[in-house]
């Protein structure tokens, strides 16, 4: 589970808490409530959608050099913005709604 959440970079000099690692931690502990009852495929699929959103966000906020993986994500989205709008909107609705349910459930259990 550690490698799934923190990827395979533990023990390297690249151990910073970048946005993708923060997202993975929130996903595991608040979306999946600390246990991957669903499979790792679902976890990875949600992370891929986040990566797509993050790359589009970076186009507006960062600029700079883009690597091949980032470029392929951007090329896949360009020209399909309407489709991705609904994909991202659905993703965000599911993500926020599931976290709210988890937090409410945990609050009731702690009382």
C-alpha positions as a Python dict, from the first residue, in 0.01 Angstrom:
ca = {
    (1, 'X'): (0, 0, 0),
    (2, 'X'): (289, 235, 80),
    (3, 'X'): (423, 209, -275),
    (4, 'X'): (74, 261, -422),
    (5, 'X'): (22, 583, -228),
    (6, 'X'): (374, 725, -227),
    (7, 'X'): (483, 565, -553),
    (8, 'X'): (826, 408, -572),
    (9, 'X'): (1028, 718, -479),
    (10, 'X'): (1063, 658, -104),
    (11, 'X'): (1427, 644, -5),
    (12, 'X'): (1529, 871, -290),
    (13, 'X'): (1606, 1239, -285),
    (14, 'X'): (1261, 1304, -441),
    (15, 'X'): (1057, 1257, -123),
    (16, 'X'): (879, 1596, -125),
    (17, 'X'): (507, 1628, -63),
    (18, 'X'): (410, 1741, -409),
    (19, 'X'): (46, 1782, -511),
    (20, 'X'): (17, 1430, -651),
    (21, 'X'): (143, 1272, -326),
    (22, 'X'): (-85, 1490, -116),
    (23, 'X'): (-377, 1389, -337),
    (24, 'X'): (-290, 1019, -304),
    (25, 'X'): (-279, 1048, 76),
    (26, 'X'): (-616, 1228, 87),
    (27, 'X'): (-758, 972, -155),
    (28, 'X'): (-651, 678, 60),
    (29, 'X'): (-741, 815, 401),
    (30, 'X'): (-1054, 1017, 323),
    (31, 'X'): (-1197, 876, -2),
    (32, 'X'): (-1122, 510, 70),
    (33, 'X'): (-1143, 564, 448),
    (34, 'X'): (-795, 423, 503),
    (35, 'X'): (-864, 86, 341),
    (36, 'X'): (-868, -7, -23),
    (37, 'X'): (-1188, -210, -11),
    (38, 'X'): (-1213, -139, -378),
    (39, 'X'): (-919, -255, -582),
    (40, 'X'): (-594, -77, -662),
    (41, 'X'): (-718, -28, -1019),
    (42, 'X'): (-987, 212, -894),
    (43, 'X'): (-726, 400, -690),
    (44, 'X'): (-498, 432, -993),
    (45, 'X'): (-785, 537, -1221),
    (46, 'X'): (-883, 819, -986),
    (47, 'X'): (-517, 926, -964),
    (48, 'X'): (-494, 938, -1346),
    (49, 'X'): (-796, 1170, -1363),
    (50, 'X'): (-635, 1393, -1100),
    (51, 'X'): (-314, 1398, -1307),
    (52, 'X'): (-513, 1515, -1610),
    (53, 'X'): (-674, 1795, -1410),
    (54, 'X'): (-337, 1890, -1264),
    (55, 'X'): (-172, 1913, -1606),
    (56, 'X'): (-444, 2140, -1742),
    (57, 'X'): (-422, 2353, -1427),
    (58, 'X'): (-46, 2381, -1475),
    (59, 'X'): (-91, 2516, -1828),
    (60, 'X'): (-260, 2822, -1680),
    (61, 'X'): (-50, 2864, -1367),
    (62, 'X'): (301, 2750, -1441),
    (63, 'X'): (421, 2739, -1797),
    (64, 'X'): (774, 2609, -1832),
    (65, 'X'): (905, 2286, -1979),
    (66, 'X'): (666, 1997, -2032),
    (67, 'X'): (788, 1637, -2030),
    (68, 'X'): (661, 1365, -2268),
    (69, 'X'): (402, 1225, -2024),
    (70, 'X'): (262, 1571, -1955),
    (71, 'X'): (255, 1650, -2326),
    (72, 'X'): (62, 1331, -2407),
    (73, 'X'): (-200, 1416, -2142),
    (74, 'X'): (-238, 1769, -2279),
    (75, 'X'): (-265, 1645, -2639),
    (76, 'X'): (-532, 1392, -2540),
    (77, 'X'): (-742, 1668, -2380),
    (78, 'X'): (-696, 1939, -2644),
    (79, 'X'): (-985, 1932, -2887),
    (80, 'X'): (-1195, 1735, -2638),
    (81, 'X'): (-1243, 2009, -2381),
    (82, 'X'): (-1622, 1967, -2361),
    (83, 'X'): (-1589, 1595, -2290),
    (84, 'X'): (-1321, 1654, -2031),
    (85, 'X'): (-1523, 1931, -1866),
    (86, 'X'): (-1791, 1675, -1780),
    (87, 'X'): (-1533, 1413, -1687),
    (88, 'X'): (-1360, 1653, -1447),
    (89, 'X'): (-1688, 1785, -1309),
    (90, 'X'): (-1811, 1430, -1240),
    (91, 'X'): (-1478, 1341, -1083),
    (92, 'X'): (-1483, 1642, -852),
    (93, 'X'): (-1846, 1581, -754),
    (94, 'X'): (-1774, 1217, -669),
    (95, 'X'): (-1449, 1300, -488),
    (96, 'X'): (-1595, 1575, -269),
    (97, 'X'): (-1921, 1385, -205),
    (98, 'X'): (-1741, 1066, -100),
    (99, 'X'): (-1506, 1255, 131),
    (100, 'X'): (-1802, 1435, 291),
    (101, 'X'): (-1975, 1098, 351),
    (102, 'X'): (-1659, 949, 502),
    (103, 'X'): (-1606, 1244, 733),
    (104, 'X'): (-1969, 1240, 848),
    (105, 'X'): (-1955, 864, 909),
    (106, 'X'): (-1634, 896, 1110),
    (107, 'X'): (-1778, 1186, 1309),
    (108, 'X'): (-2085, 978, 1401),
    (109, 'X'): (-1863, 685, 1503),
    (110, 'X'): (-1649, 905, 1724),
    (111, 'X'): (-1947, 1044, 1918),
}
